[in-house]
């Protein structure tokens, strides 16, 4: 079955204390404060300003023209498009919701020398902030934060934090579960600062152009689908004892490392994209350390892409001296002095490094060990490489491997400089890898496809429990698997990036389809279409076209569809058509031929052009597209 990921963003699912106020916003019993002035003073003029409404909530009394609470939830609504310039720091000591209905309100810190919002007090307030831009634009950007949490929790949704010298969001206490969703945190000292003993759940955020993107103390940081990029002093920095979990996250273009993982930290990464980070030291993409005396950082990293990272020292893709397991990883086009892809220095007898079903290729070292450099530091088996490809790397000496290693069912290109037991591996050979290409799927990833005749194709008869490749595409349930992070096979439509003329598409579970799902298109007329992106690993001449298989479900209401392809999303060339009508539901594969003159991402458009006279509708259910070089 295809993988389903639930995002915890609704009141009905994401049950944390910080959501209590948010879920009560729509309730019938709520004290409402409609802010009707941008004056941020405390003035008895009959109007209710933002600062005055907060004072009324904190004191639980009618004040300054604002109503008194009735014992239910307190909700403050700002005027759409308004700008409020603070005259003093805004302290929140009771649970409250502050919202801008059109998500276009600005609260400016002005010339204050305080944190803009401080959540504090013995009531441990849960504060909900929606649609606010919190900024510091004055020249005296002193050492303060946009939101400071000292007690209670914050739940921030579709908001902006920018220009604060200390941090956009600083959680220094409270001990509860805070949440940030769909927000932008940029141009601050720290984007997010987590002190010890706190928890933050982050989803769909952009954390960019700060000093440190995220600093994690002895605390818990969980991120889903955020972009952490362009920060000048690390994307994510995890302290000794910190806990990190990242799922479908992008860490790119950060200086002084993408991820810095201290000794005794614990990290789990799943379907992450670590690209284009740099450092003047070691470990540009990932730097995971041990303290040399048994305190080792630990990381499990699944289906993750580590590409185009550059270290002036060792380990362009990663510098590892703690315990780390990689599963279905692509490590490619990274650069360093030693260990262009991977530099492994065993800092503790408790440490080890292992790669499973991974591809380490096209990395470069200026001194030695273009793919992997392994430094024993008095130990023997410091790195294990299983069912993986290590090839096509470059350096003046030891292009693919330098130092001790234990291989198992792996394919190495050049073992010069490597020591250890390789008796269980495939004969050294060129694996015939295609260029590094973006995945066409909904998961951001890069991979090297296996070209026709690759010695890594269908070599693994024993299967692990990790039945998806780096793109999230399934490995076959029956038959041999490919060596490395890429699995050759059909492009399952429910996993692909899709554009539809109807503005929607329906990935649908269906046990009769491969991988347990497909893509349904319902239309009332001709002309509607759905476009899928796929990758072509290499160009072919006009005399040796690719075979294209379109597998669909044909049904009593099936339409006639035209298949066309293009290198972009316009100027399509028609390949052929398929009649999806059948008096009874069944599966059918349509075959076409086409010559691609270049490799890379190609688009397949399936457009409804009519229907069989016997069909009762315009319906299509696409299972997969498979392209094979003939």
C-alpha positions as CSV (number, residue, x, y, z in Angstrom):
1,X,0.0,0.0,0.0
2,X,1.1,3.5,-0.6
3,X,2.4,5.5,2.3
4,X,-0.1,7.9,3.9
5,X,1.2,10.8,6.0
6,X,-1.2,12.7,8.2
7,X,-0.3,16.3,9.0
8,X,-1.3,17.3,12.4
9,X,-2.8,20.7,11.8
10,X,-6.4,20.6,12.8
11,X,-8.1,21.0,16.2
12,X,-9.6,17.5,15.9
13,X,-6.3,15.8,15.4
14,X,-3.5,17.9,16.8
15,X,-4.4,17.7,20.5
16,X,-2.0,19.8,22.5
17,X,-2.6,22.4,25.2
18,X,-1.6,25.2,22.9
19,X,-4.6,24.5,20.7
20,X,-7.2,24.8,23.3
21,X,-7.6,28.5,22.8
22,X,-7.5,28.1,19.0
23,X,-10.3,25.5,19.0
24,X,-12.4,27.7,21.2
25,X,-12.2,30.7,18.8
26,X,-15.2,29.5,16.8
27,X,-17.2,28.7,19.9
28,X,-20.4,30.4,20.9
29,X,-19.2,31.5,24.3
30,X,-16.2,33.7,23.7
31,X,-15.3,37.2,24.9
32,X,-14.5,39.2,21.8
33,X,-12.3,42.3,21.7
34,X,-12.6,44.1,18.3
35,X,-9.6,46.4,18.2
36,X,-10.9,49.7,16.6
37,X,-7.8,51.9,17.0
38,X,-4.1,51.7,16.2
39,X,-3.3,53.8,19.3
40,X,-1.0,51.6,21.4
41,X,-1.3,53.7,24.6
42,X,-3.6,53.1,27.6
43,X,-6.2,55.8,27.2
44,X,-9.8,56.1,28.4
45,X,-11.2,57.4,25.1
46,X,-13.9,54.8,24.6
47,X,-11.9,52.9,22.0
48,X,-10.3,49.5,22.5
49,X,-6.7,49.2,21.3
50,X,-4.5,46.2,21.1
51,X,-2.5,47.0,24.2
52,X,-5.7,47.9,26.1
53,X,-7.4,44.6,25.0
54,X,-4.4,42.6,26.3
55,X,-4.5,44.5,29.6
56,X,-8.3,43.7,29.9
57,X,-7.5,40.0,29.3
58,X,-4.6,40.0,31.8
59,X,-6.6,41.7,34.5
60,X,-9.9,39.9,33.6
61,X,-11.8,43.2,33.8
62,X,-13.4,45.9,31.6
63,X,-10.7,48.5,31.0
64,X,-9.9,51.4,28.6
65,X,-13.0,51.0,26.6
66,X,-12.6,47.2,26.2
67,X,-15.3,44.9,27.5
68,X,-15.0,42.7,30.6
69,X,-14.5,38.9,30.1
70,X,-17.4,36.5,30.7
71,X,-15.2,33.6,31.9
72,X,-14.9,32.0,28.4
73,X,-12.2,32.2,25.8
74,X,-10.7,35.6,25.1
75,X,-10.3,36.5,21.4
76,X,-8.7,39.7,20.2
77,X,-9.4,40.6,16.5
78,X,-7.3,43.2,14.8
79,X,-8.4,45.4,11.9
80,X,-7.4,44.0,8.5
81,X,-4.5,45.7,7.0
82,X,-3.7,47.8,10.1
83,X,-0.3,48.6,11.5
84,X,0.2,48.8,15.3
85,X,3.4,50.4,16.6
86,X,4.3,49.3,20.1
87,X,5.0,51.9,22.8
88,X,5.9,49.1,25.3
89,X,6.4,45.4,25.4
90,X,3.2,43.4,25.3
91,X,3.0,40.9,28.2
92,X,0.5,38.0,27.9
93,X,-0.3,36.4,31.2
94,X,-3.6,34.7,30.4
95,X,-4.7,32.4,27.6
96,X,-5.8,34.5,24.6
97,X,-6.2,34.4,20.8
98,X,-5.0,37.3,18.8
99,X,-6.0,37.2,15.1
100,X,-5.9,39.2,11.9
101,X,-8.7,37.8,9.8
102,X,-7.0,38.6,6.4
103,X,-3.5,37.7,7.7
104,X,-2.2,41.2,6.8
105,X,-1.8,43.0,10.1
106,X,1.5,44.4,11.3
107,X,2.7,44.8,14.9
108,X,5.9,46.8,14.8
109,X,8.3,46.9,17.8
110,X,9.1,50.5,17.1
111,X,11.7,51.9,19.5
112,X,10.9,49.7,22.5
113,X,13.7,48.0,24.4
114,X,11.7,44.9,25.3
115,X,10.6,41.7,23.7
116,X,7.5,42.5,21.5
117,X,5.3,39.7,22.9
118,X,6.2,38.0,26.2
119,X,4.1,34.9,27.3
120,X,4.6,34.5,31.0
121,X,2.9,34.2,34.4
122,X,1.7,31.7,36.9
123,X,-1.4,30.9,34.8
124,X,0.8,29.2,32.2
125,X,-1.2,30.8,29.3
126,X,-1.8,29.2,25.9
127,X,-1.5,32.0,23.3
128,X,-2.8,31.7,19.7
129,X,-1.4,34.1,17.1
130,X,-2.9,34.1,13.6
131,X,-2.0,36.2,10.6
132,X,0.3,38.6,12.3
133,X,3.5,40.2,11.0
134,X,5.7,41.0,14.0
135,X,8.7,43.1,13.0
136,X,11.4,45.3,14.3
137,X,12.3,48.0,11.7
138,X,13.7,50.8,13.9
139,X,17.5,51.4,13.8
140,X,17.9,50.5,17.5
141,X,17.4,46.8,17.0
142,X,18.5,45.9,20.5
143,X,18.8,42.4,22.0
144,X,15.2,41.3,22.1
145,X,12.9,38.8,20.5
146,X,9.6,38.9,18.6
147,X,7.9,36.4,20.8
148,X,9.4,35.3,24.1
149,X,7.8,32.3,25.9
150,X,8.7,32.1,29.6
151,X,5.6,30.1,30.7
152,X,2.8,28.4,28.9
153,X,2.8,27.8,25.2
154,X,2.4,29.6,21.9
155,X,0.5,28.4,18.8
156,X,1.5,30.6,15.8
157,X,-0.2,30.2,12.4
158,X,0.5,32.0,9.1
159,X,2.5,34.7,10.7
160,X,5.8,36.5,10.1
161,X,8.7,37.2,12.5
162,X,11.4,39.5,11.2
163,X,14.2,41.9,12.2
164,X,14.7,40.9,15.8
165,X,18.3,40.9,17.0
166,X,18.0,38.0,19.5
167,X,15.4,35.7,17.9
168,X,12.2,35.7,16.0
169,X,10.7,33.1,18.4
170,X,12.5,32.3,21.7
171,X,11.1,29.6,24.0
172,X,12.9,29.9,27.2
173,X,10.4,28.1,29.5
174,X,7.0,26.7,29.9
175,X,7.7,23.1,29.4
176,X,4.6,22.6,27.2
177,X,4.2,21.9,23.5
178,X,4.3,25.0,21.3
179,X,3.5,25.0,17.6
180,X,4.3,27.1,14.5
181,X,2.5,26.5,11.3
182,X,2.8,28.0,7.8
183,X,4.9,31.0,9.0
184,X,8.0,32.9,7.8
185,X,10.8,33.6,10.2
186,X,13.6,35.6,8.6
187,X,16.4,38.1,9.2
188,X,16.6,37.6,13.0
189,X,19.6,36.7,15.2
190,X,18.1,33.2,15.8
191,X,15.1,32.2,13.7
192,X,14.0,29.9,16.5
193,X,15.7,29.5,19.8
194,X,14.7,26.7,22.1
195,X,16.2,26.6,25.6
196,X,16.3,23.4,27.7
197,X,13.2,21.5,28.6
198,X,10.8,22.8,25.9
199,X,9.0,21.2,22.9
200,X,8.2,22.8,19.5
201,X,6.3,21.3,16.6
202,X,6.9,23.1,13.3
203,X,5.2,22.5,10.0
204,X,5.3,24.2,6.6
205,X,7.4,27.1,7.8
206,X,10.2,29.1,6.0
207,X,13.1,29.9,8.3
208,X,15.6,31.9,6.3
209,X,18.4,34.5,6.4
210,X,18.8,34.4,10.1
211,X,22.0,34.0,12.1
212,X,21.2,30.4,13.2
213,X,18.1,29.1,11.7
214,X,17.1,26.9,14.6
215,X,19.0,26.4,17.9
216,X,17.8,23.4,19.9
217,X,18.9,23.1,23.5
218,X,18.2,20.0,25.7
219,X,14.8,20.1,24.2
220,X,12.6,18.6,21.5
221,X,12.2,20.0,18.0
222,X,10.0,18.3,15.5
223,X,9.6,19.7,11.9
224,X,7.5,18.6,9.0
225,X,7.8,20.1,5.5
226,X,9.6,23.3,6.4
227,X,12.4,25.1,4.4
228,X,15.4,26.1,6.5
229,X,17.7,28.0,4.1
230,X,20.2,30.8,3.7
231,X,21.0,31.1,7.4
232,X,24.6,32.4,8.1
233,X,25.5,30.3,11.2
234,X,24.0,26.8,10.6
235,X,20.5,25.7,9.5
236,X,19.8,23.6,12.6
237,X,22.1,23.5,15.6
238,X,21.4,20.8,18.2
239,X,23.0,20.9,21.6
240,X,24.3,18.1,23.8
241,X,21.2,16.1,24.8
242,X,19.0,17.7,22.2
243,X,16.3,15.8,20.3
244,X,15.6,16.4,16.6
245,X,13.0,14.9,14.3
246,X,12.6,16.1,10.7
247,X,10.2,14.8,8.1
248,X,10.1,16.0,4.4
249,X,12.2,19.1,5.5
250,X,14.6,21.0,3.3
251,X,17.9,22.3,4.7
252,X,19.6,24.2,1.9
253,X,22.0,27.1,1.2
254,X,23.1,27.6,4.9
255,X,26.5,28.7,5.8
256,X,28.5,27.0,8.6
257,X,26.7,23.7,8.0
258,X,23.2,22.5,7.3
259,X,22.8,20.4,10.4
260,X,25.2,20.5,13.4
261,X,24.5,17.6,15.8
262,X,26.4,17.7,19.1
263,X,27.5,14.7,21.2
264,X,24.7,12.8,23.0
265,X,22.1,14.4,20.7
266,X,19.5,12.2,19.1
267,X,18.2,12.8,15.6
268,X,15.8,11.2,13.1
269,X,15.4,12.4,9.5
270,X,12.9,11.1,7.0
271,X,12.6,12.1,3.4
272,X,14.8,15.2,3.9
273,X,16.6,17.3,1.3
274,X,20.0,18.6,2.4
275,X,21.6,20.6,-0.4
276,X,24.0,23.5,-1.1
277,X,25.2,24.1,2.4
278,X,28.8,25.3,3.1
279,X,31.3,25.5,5.9
280,X,34.9,26.7,6.4
281,X,35.4,23.6,8.6
282,X,34.2,20.0,8.5
283,X,30.8,18.5,7.6
284,X,28.9,21.0,5.4
285,X,25.7,19.0,5.0
286,X,25.7,17.2,8.3
287,X,28.2,17.3,11.1
288,X,27.6,14.7,13.9
289,X,30.0,14.5,16.7
290,X,31.1,12.4,19.7
291,X,33.0,13.6,22.7
292,X,35.7,10.9,22.5
293,X,34.8,9.4,25.8
294,X,31.6,7.5,25.1
295,X,29.2,10.4,24.6
296,X,28.2,9.9,21.0
297,X,25.6,11.7,18.9
298,X,23.1,9.3,17.3
299,X,21.1,9.6,14.1
300,X,18.8,7.5,11.9
301,X,18.4,9.0,8.4
302,X,15.9,7.6,5.9
303,X,15.3,8.3,2.2
304,X,17.3,11.5,2.4
305,X,19.2,13.5,-0.4
306,X,22.5,15.0,0.5
307,X,23.9,16.9,-2.5
308,X,26.1,19.9,-3.5
309,X,27.4,20.6,-0.1
310,X,31.0,22.1,0.2
311,X,33.4,21.9,3.1
312,X,36.8,23.6,3.2
313,X,37.8,20.9,5.6
314,X,36.7,17.2,5.6
315,X,33.3,15.7,4.8
316,X,31.5,17.7,2.2
317,X,28.3,15.8,2.5
318,X,28.8,14.8,6.1
319,X,31.4,14.5,8.8
320,X,30.4,11.7,11.2
321,X,32.1,10.7,14.4
322,X,28.9,9.5,16.2
323,X,26.6,6.6,15.5
324,X,24.6,7.0,12.3
325,X,22.5,4.8,10.0
326,X,21.6,5.8,6.5
327,X,18.8,4.0,4.6
328,X,18.1,4.7,0.9
329,X,20.2,7.9,0.8
330,X,21.6,9.7,-2.2
331,X,25.0,11.3,-1.4
332,X,26.2,13.1,-4.6
333,X,28.2,16.1,-6.0
334,X,29.6,17.1,-2.6
335,X,33.1,18.5,-2.2
336,X,35.8,18.6,0.5
337,X,39.5,18.2,1.1
338,X,39.0,14.6,2.2
339,X,35.9,12.5,2.1
340,X,34.0,14.5,-0.5
341,X,30.8,12.6,0.2
342,X,31.5,11.1,3.7
343,X,34.3,11.6,6.2
344,X,34.0,9.1,9.1
345,X,36.2,9.5,12.2
346,X,35.4,7.1,14.9
347,X,35.4,9.3,18.0
348,X,34.2,6.7,20.4
349,X,34.3,2.9,20.8
350,X,30.5,3.1,20.9
351,X,30.3,4.7,17.5
352,X,29.6,3.2,14.1
353,X,28.4,4.3,10.6
354,X,26.3,2.2,8.3
355,X,24.8,2.7,4.8
356,X,21.9,0.6,3.5
357,X,20.6,0.7,-0.1
358,X,22.3,4.1,-0.7
359,X,24.2,5.7,-3.6
360,X,27.4,7.6,-3.0
361,X,28.5,8.9,-6.4
362,X,30.0,11.9,-8.2
363,X,31.5,13.4,-5.0
364,X,34.9,15.1,-5.2
365,X,37.9,15.4,-2.7
366,X,40.9,17.7,-3.4
367,X,43.2,15.4,-1.4
368,X,41.9,11.9,-1.0
369,X,38.8,9.7,-0.7
370,X,36.4,11.3,-3.1
371,X,33.5,9.2,-2.1
372,X,34.3,8.0,1.5
373,X,37.2,8.5,3.8
374,X,37.2,6.3,6.9
375,X,39.7,7.0,9.7
376,X,40.0,4.0,12.1
377,X,41.2,5.9,15.2
378,X,42.4,2.6,16.7
379,X,39.3,0.6,15.7
380,X,38.7,-1.9,12.9
381,X,35.3,-1.9,11.3
382,X,34.3,1.7,11.4
383,X,31.9,1.7,8.5
384,X,29.5,-0.8,7.0
385,X,28.2,-0.4,3.4
386,X,25.3,-2.8,2.5
387,X,23.4,-3.1,-0.8
388,X,24.8,0.3,-1.9
389,X,26.7,1.9,-4.7
390,X,30.0,3.7,-4.1
391,X,31.4,4.8,-7.5
392,X,32.1,7.6,-10.0
393,X,33.7,9.7,-7.3
394,X,37.0,11.5,-7.9
395,X,40.1,12.7,-6.0
396,X,43.9,12.7,-6.7
397,X,44.2,9.5,-4.7
398,X,41.7,6.8,-3.6
399,X,38.8,8.1,-5.7
400,X,36.0,6.1,-4.2
401,X,37.2,4.8,-0.8
402,X,40.0,5.5,1.6
403,X,40.4,3.5,4.8
404,X,38.8,0.5,6.4
405,X,35.3,-0.6,5.4
406,X,33.1,-3.7,5.5
407,X,31.0,-4.2,2.4
408,X,28.0,-6.5,1.8
409,X,26.2,-7.0,-1.5
410,X,27.5,-3.6,-2.6
411,X,28.9,-2.3,-5.9
412,X,32.2,-0.3,-5.7
413,X,33.7,1.4,-8.6
414,X,37.4,1.6,-7.5
415,X,38.7,0.0,-4.3
416,X,42.2,1.5,-4.5
417,X,42.9,2.8,-1.0
418,X,40.2,0.7,0.7
419,X,40.9,-2.0,3.3
420,X,38.6,-4.6,4.8
421,X,36.4,-7.5,3.7
422,X,34.7,-7.1,0.3
423,X,34.3,-10.8,-0.4
424,X,30.5,-10.5,-0.2
425,X,30.3,-7.7,-2.7
426,X,29.7,-7.6,-6.5
427,X,32.8,-7.3,-8.8
428,X,34.0,-3.7,-9.0
429,X,32.5,-2.0,-12.1
430,X,31.1,1.1,-13.6
431,X,27.4,1.1,-12.3
432,X,26.2,3.1,-15.4
433,X,24.5,5.8,-13.5
434,X,22.4,8.5,-15.1
435,X,22.9,12.2,-14.3
436,X,21.7,13.6,-10.9
437,X,18.1,14.4,-11.5
438,X,15.2,15.8,-9.4
439,X,12.6,13.3,-8.5
440,X,9.3,13.7,-10.3
441,X,7.4,12.8,-7.2
442,X,5.8,14.8,-4.4
443,X,8.8,14.1,-2.2
444,X,11.7,16.5,-2.9
445,X,14.7,14.3,-3.7
446,X,17.5,13.7,-6.2
447,X,18.7,10.5,-7.6
448,X,20.9,8.7,-10.2
449,X,18.8,6.4,-12.3
450,X,20.4,3.1,-13.5
451,X,21.0,3.1,-17.2
452,X,20.2,0.2,-19.5
453,X,22.7,-2.6,-18.8
454,X,23.7,-1.4,-15.3
455,X,25.4,-4.1,-13.3
456,X,23.4,-2.7,-10.3
457,X,20.1,-3.6,-11.8
458,X,18.0,-6.4,-10.1
459,X,20.9,-7.8,-8.1
460,X,19.5,-8.0,-4.6
461,X,17.6,-11.3,-4.0
462,X,17.4,-10.7,-0.2
463,X,15.1,-7.8,0.7
464,X,15.2,-5.5,3.8
465,X,12.3,-4.0,5.5
466,X,13.0,-0.7,3.7
467,X,10.8,-1.2,0.6
468,X,10.8,2.3,-0.8
469,X,13.7,4.1,-2.6
470,X,15.0,7.6,-2.0
471,X,12.0,9.1,-3.9
472,X,9.4,7.2,-1.9
473,X,8.8,4.9,-4.9
474,X,8.1,1.2,-4.1
475,X,10.6,-1.6,-4.6
476,X,9.0,-4.7,-6.0
477,X,7.3,-7.2,-3.7
478,X,8.4,-10.0,-5.9
479,X,11.8,-10.3,-7.7
480,X,15.2,-8.8,-7.2
481,X,15.8,-5.2,-6.0
482,X,18.3,-2.8,-7.5
483,X,21.5,-1.9,-5.6
484,X,21.6,1.7,-4.4
485,X,19.0,4.3,-3.5
486,X,17.2,4.2,-6.8
487,X,14.7,1.5,-7.8
488,X,13.9,1.1,-11.5
489,X,10.2,0.6,-12.1
490,X,7.0,2.3,-13.1
491,X,6.1,5.8,-12.1
492,X,3.1,5.4,-9.8
493,X,0.7,8.3,-10.6
494,X,-0.4,8.7,-7.0
495,X,3.2,9.6,-6.1
496,X,3.9,12.0,-8.9
497,X,3.7,15.8,-9.1
498,X,0.4,16.6,-10.9
499,X,-1.1,19.6,-12.7
500,X,-4.8,19.3,-13.6
501,X,-7.0,21.6,-15.7
502,X,-9.7,21.0,-13.1
503,X,-7.4,22.4,-10.3
504,X,-7.5,19.1,-8.4
505,X,-6.8,15.5,-8.7
506,X,-7.7,12.5,-6.7
507,X,-5.1,10.1,-5.5
508,X,-7.2,7.1,-4.6
509,X,-6.6,3.8,-2.8
510,X,-7.4,0.9,-5.0
511,X,-6.2,-2.6,-4.1
512,X,-6.5,-3.7,-7.7
513,X,-3.8,-1.2,-8.8
514,X,-0.1,-1.6,-8.3
515,X,1.2,0.0,-5.1
516,X,-2.4,0.0,-3.9
517,X,-3.4,3.3,-5.5
518,X,-3.8,5.5,-8.6
519,X,-5.1,8.9,-9.8
520,X,-8.7,9.4,-10.7
521,X,-9.9,12.2,-13.1
522,X,-13.7,12.9,-13.4
523,X,-14.8,15.3,-16.1
524,X,-18.0,16.4,-17.7
525,X,-16.6,17.3,-21.1
526,X,-13.6,17.0,-23.5
527,X,-10.6,19.2,-23.1
528,X,-9.8,18.6,-19.4
529,X,-6.4,17.1,-18.7
530,X,-4.0,15.9,-16.1
531,X,-0.2,16.3,-16.4
532,X,2.4,14.1,-14.7
533,X,6.1,14.7,-14.4
534,X,8.5,11.8,-14.9
535,X,12.3,11.5,-15.4
536,X,14.0,10.1,-18.5
537,X,17.5,8.9,-17.5
538,X,19.2,9.3,-20.9
539,X,18.6,10.5,-24.4
540,X,18.1,8.1,-27.3
541,X,18.4,8.4,-31.0
542,X,15.4,8.3,-33.3
543,X,16.1,4.7,-34.2
544,X,15.9,3.4,-30.7
545,X,12.8,4.9,-29.0
546,X,11.6,4.3,-25.5
547,X,8.6,2.1,-24.9
548,X,6.0,3.9,-22.9
549,X,3.4,1.9,-21.0
550,X,0.3,3.6,-19.7
551,X,-1.5,1.3,-17.3
552,X,-5.1,2.2,-16.5
553,X,-8.4,0.9,-15.3
554,X,-10.9,0.7,-18.1
555,X,-14.6,1.2,-17.1
556,X,-18.1,1.5,-18.4
557,X,-17.8,5.3,-18.1
558,X,-14.2,5.6,-19.4
559,X,-13.2,8.4,-21.7
560,X,-10.9,8.6,-24.7
561,X,-7.6,10.2,-23.7
562,X,-4.7,11.6,-25.8
563,X,-1.2,11.1,-24.5
564,X,1.3,13.8,-25.3
565,X,4.8,14.7,-24.0
566,X,6.9,17.9,-23.6
567,X,10.2,18.9,-22.0
568,X,8.2,21.6,-20.2
569,X,4.6,22.3,-19.4
570,X,3.8,23.7,-22.9
571,X,4.4,22.7,-26.6
572,X,3.3,19.1,-26.2
573,X,3.9,16.5,-28.9
574,X,1.1,13.9,-29.3
575,X,2.2,10.3,-28.9
576,X,-1.1,8.5,-29.3
577,X,-4.6,7.9,-27.7
578,X,-6.3,5.3,-25.5
579,X,-10.0,4.4,-25.2
580,X,-10.6,3.7,-21.5
581,X,-14.1,2.2,-22.1
582,X,-15.0,-1.3,-21.2
583,X,-18.4,-2.8,-20.4
584,X,-16.8,-4.1,-17.1
585,X,-14.0,-2.8,-14.9
586,X,-10.6,-4.3,-15.7
587,X,-6.9,-3.3,-16.0
588,X,-5.3,-2.6,-19.4
589,X,-1.8,-1.5,-20.5
590,X,-1.5,0.7,-23.5
591,X,1.9,0.8,-25.3
592,X,3.5,3.7,-27.2
593,X,6.9,4.5,-28.6
594,X,8.8,7.8,-28.4
595,X,12.3,9.1,-28.8
596,X,13.5,11.5,-26.2
597,X,16.4,13.7,-27.4
598,X,17.5,14.8,-24.0
599,X,17.5,13.4,-20.4
600,X,15.8,14.9,-17.4
601,X,12.2,15.8,-16.4
602,X,9.5,15.3,-19.0
603,X,5.8,15.9,-18.8
604,X,3.1,13.6,-19.9
605,X,-0.3,15.1,-20.5
606,X,-3.4,13.0,-20.6
607,X,-6.3,15.0,-22.2
608,X,-9.9,13.8,-22.6
609,X,-10.7,14.1,-26.3
610,X,-14.0,12.3,-26.4
611,X,-15.7,9.0,-25.4
612,X,-16.7,5.7,-26.9
613,X,-20.3,5.7,-28.1
614,X,-21.1,3.0,-25.5
615,X,-19.5,4.9,-22.6
616,X,-21.7,6.6,-20.1
617,X,-19.3,9.3,-19.0
618,X,-15.9,10.9,-19.0
619,X,-13.8,9.1,-16.4
620,X,-10.2,8.0,-16.1
621,X,-8.3,6.0,-13.5
622,X,-4.5,6.0,-14.1
623,X,-2.3,3.4,-12.4
624,X,1.2,4.1,-13.7
625,X,3.5,5.2,-16.5
626,X,6.5,3.1,-17.3
627,X,9.3,4.1,-19.7
628,X,11.9,1.5,-20.9
629,X,14.8,1.9,-23.2
630,X,14.5,-0.6,-26.0
